């Protein structure tokens, strides 16, 4: 495997682990992602500190990175091709220039790794130990996948669309291959994105093109695309049959679940996070601003509530003016503590489907879709 030059110095210091776990990874700084939390390396997995979640559009330098394999060492945009085949009338092979000649559509999407919050689950679940920051809200632009599929002509037998990327799997690790149902693929907002926040994608985020399946867990938005295949059934392999699946019914903490008793993760749950004040903060007397973000996948955030007494009472927060389908909402709440002392602050979101962020998470063996009310503890100094 050939690493990017800037990574070579530190890559050899960490043992390769196909789960993505690397216990010493937090000591590494990844160029272009300074100030973020490195959760694993050399499979690069980086999260954004919650304190940086203060803007509606997340700057690329703060946006989290989720890699299941090694990033491609080098992709030449002049020779890169995207092929569309399988159950189609006409196989397409597109250069980057040809892809960018299709009509461009933009979507602001809150993209979240399904394992976000895994570190907070108990008992511990295997995988990258994400805290709260495997989430970001960005503007993605590129042709609608629907337009490309219509040009290829999907046959009636085409029921699922499979994405193949150029990430490099070491040894016997199976390739990262995922699929989405044809209905989601034909949604006009599902993209083959070439730009992020109005600039060409960078390597960490899938240059030169990636899938963006808005409102769904980030695993459905494969990076470094090179092939799209339409088939009559879902993709097979580790990352469809075993990973990114949830139990059909709740299980006891620590209980194993058979793959046949699970279903694939699709849309995100309703969730909020507190960006400030930070956990453990010591606050001066006077009015305090509690602020953060909330998102709900394919649904809209309709309400965020704040408790400053550990959940005994709740008050509505003010939602930010920026609003778009699939995007997160900023929110804020002005709080004036009545006295000095310790306080437990909670945030709770509600969405347009009537879902309410729960008090506690329902445990699952892989630690997916952690969605419990967010909590920070602060001390108000007299």
Order of alpha helices (4+ residues) and beta strands (2+ residues): alpha-beta-beta-beta-beta-beta-alpha-beta-beta-alpha-beta-beta-alpha-beta-beta-beta-beta-alpha-beta-beta-beta-beta-beta-beta-beta-beta-beta-beta-beta
